[in-house]
């Protein structure tokens, strides 16, 4: 069982940046970031293939967020720029045990989930 630990969340102001990290205790395939705001359903943010050659983003973060990976450290990062109050949510890291599609925005192919890190953007 692979464990995922997120870090890097916090309270920032509109327009600020944050870098989230997700450290995995073992090997996974595609890694993704999801988020859930209070009273809303979980939504997909971004995903990256194990080789880091392929990335996939939700439309609402394109141009603002960047996902990257460091296989040597089993770590995935999410750099978030130009943050908005609507980006406020708990951000979860997820990993696939098997090599399924990178474009799974529903999350059903992800076997491993972290505990989440809170991101709060004040206006």
TAWO-V273053 format. One record per backbone hydrogen bond with DSSP energy under -0.5 kcal/mol. NH is the residue of the N-H (numbers start at 1). CO is the residue of the C=O. E is the energy in kcal/mol with one decimal. If there is no record, write none. Layout:
NH/CO/E
NH/CO/E
This chain:
5/23/-2.1
7/21/-2.0
10/118/-0.8
12/10/-0.6
12/120/-2.8
14/122/-1.9
15/83/-3.1
16/13/-2.4
18/80/-2.1
20/78/-2.8
21/7/-2.7
22/76/-2.1
23/5/-2.5
24/22/-0.5
24/74/-3.0
25/3/-2.1
29/96/-3.0
31/48/-2.5
32/94/-2.9
33/46/-3.2
34/92/-2.8
35/43/-2.6
36/90/-2.1
40/37/-2.3
43/35/-3.1
45/33/-2.6
46/33/-1.5
47/56/-2.3
48/31/-2.8
49/54/-2.6
52/49/-1.5
56/47/-2.2
58/45/-2.6
61/58/-1.7
62/58/-0.8
62/59/-0.7
64/61/-2.3
65/61/-2.5
66/79/-2.4
68/77/-1.9
70/75/-3.0
73/70/-1.0
74/70/-0.7
74/71/-0.7
75/70/-2.0
76/22/-2.3
77/68/-3.1
78/20/-2.3
79/66/-3.0
80/18/-3.4
80/78/-0.6
81/64/-2.1
81/79/-0.6
82/15/-0.7
83/16/-2.3
87/84/-2.2
88/85/-1.8
89/119/-2.0
90/36/-2.3
91/89/-0.6
91/117/-2.9
92/34/-3.1
92/90/-0.5
94/32/-2.6
95/112/-2.1
96/30/-2.1
100/98/-2.0
104/101/-0.9
105/103/-1.6
110/107/-1.5
111/95/-1.7
111/109/-0.5
112/95/-2.3
114/93/-2.5
115/4/-0.5
117/91/-2.0
119/89/-2.7
120/10/-2.7
122/12/-3.2
122/120/-0.6
